[in-house]
Amino acid sequence: MKQSAIVKPYQEKIYQQANIYCCYNANAIDDFSPEMLNSDFWHENNAITGSAQGRGTTWFVQYDSPEVNTMEKQQWVLRHYFRGGLIGKIINDKYFFTGQNSTRAAQEYHLLNTLQGLALPAPKPVAFRVIKQGLFYQADLLSSRIEHAQDLVAVLSKAPLVEHIWREVGKVIRRFHDAGIYHHDLNSHNILLDEENNVWLIDFDRGEQRAVAQSWQQANMARLLRSFEKEKAKLPNFNWQKSDWQLLLAGYLQ
């Protein structure tokens, strides 16, 4: 599997100043500053390599470490946390602060680290930042980018998947579920295929590790099925059929 590697062992460090709290992997970042969690920093350094649109803009950036060989430049993803739904239209990117460990960024960052320990195909944590403002906070996350990968919506908009890849998607989801990993928003946008057809899961905001139970696992799978059905109804050239879902389930139940 190919991924932008954090080639040294994970070493967590904390940066805290005034109302800013950051946690980062010191073996991925030689010269950390909280500005690295702001897209302006990467624009000013001409290090933006792309972007994607969701609730906000997700930025793809390239980190040139003084200690990293030019051929091993790290490719990262920078995401700012935005609220969804009606409340998101009111307070947009602000969340009630109940403690650093309860922030969305801290929880996702530490879950990504757990996933690495379980050898599950997911992004690696790089850094997060929390800015506290009175009763609220704003947050950002840096994680490794899965290189040469596209989400299933992009892939299926071009061509159908062959049978064994559908089965592999199911197998990978089952690996996460068997490890008790709950993905809050398991959908066709959050499953990637790289150039070697390896399957990855991304976006673990509000995810958690919990006791294995069929109830939440089945709800996860039902959410994913609705996602495929939604894209099928919305996109005229979306190469997905109900029979593909059965192949995915066959891999999941194998």
Stockholm file with secondary structure:
# STOCKHOLM 1.0

chainA/1-254         MKQSAIVKPYQEKIYQQANIYCCYNANAIDDFSPEMLNSDFWHENNAITGSAQGRGTTWFVQYDSPEVNTMEKQQWVLRHYFRGGLIGKIINDKYFFTGQNSTRAAQEYHLLNTLQGLALPAPKPVAFRVIKQGLFYQADLLSSRIEHAQDLVAVLSKAPLVEHIWREVGKVIRRFHDAGIYHHDLNSHNILLDEENNVWLIDFDRGEQRAVAQSWQQANMARLLRSFEKEKAKLPNFNWQKSDWQLLLAGYLQ
#=GR chainA/1-254 SS CCCCCCCSCCCEEEEEETTEEEEEETTTCSSCCGGGGSHHHHHHTTCEEEEEESSSEEEEEEECCTTSCGGGCEEEEEEECCCCHHHHHHHTTCEECSCGGGSHHHHHHHHHHHHHHTTCSSCCEEEEEEEEETTEEEEEEEEECCTTEEEHHHHHTTCCCCHHHHHHHHHHHHHHHHTTEECTTCCTTSEEEETTCCEEECCCTTCEECCCCHHHHHHHHHHHHHHHHHHHHHCTTCCCCHHHHHHHHHHHHC
#=GC SS_cons         CCCCCCCSCCCEEEEEETTEEEEEETTTCSSCCGGGGSHHHHHHTTCEEEEEESSSEEEEEEECCTTSCGGGCEEEEEEECCCCHHHHHHHTTCEECSCGGGSHHHHHHHHHHHHHHTTCSSCCEEEEEEEEETTEEEEEEEEECCTTEEEHHHHHTTCCCCHHHHHHHHHHHHHHHHTTEECTTCCTTSEEEETTCCEEECCCTTCEECCCCHHHHHHHHHHHHHHHHHHHHHCTTCCCCHHHHHHHHHHHHC
//
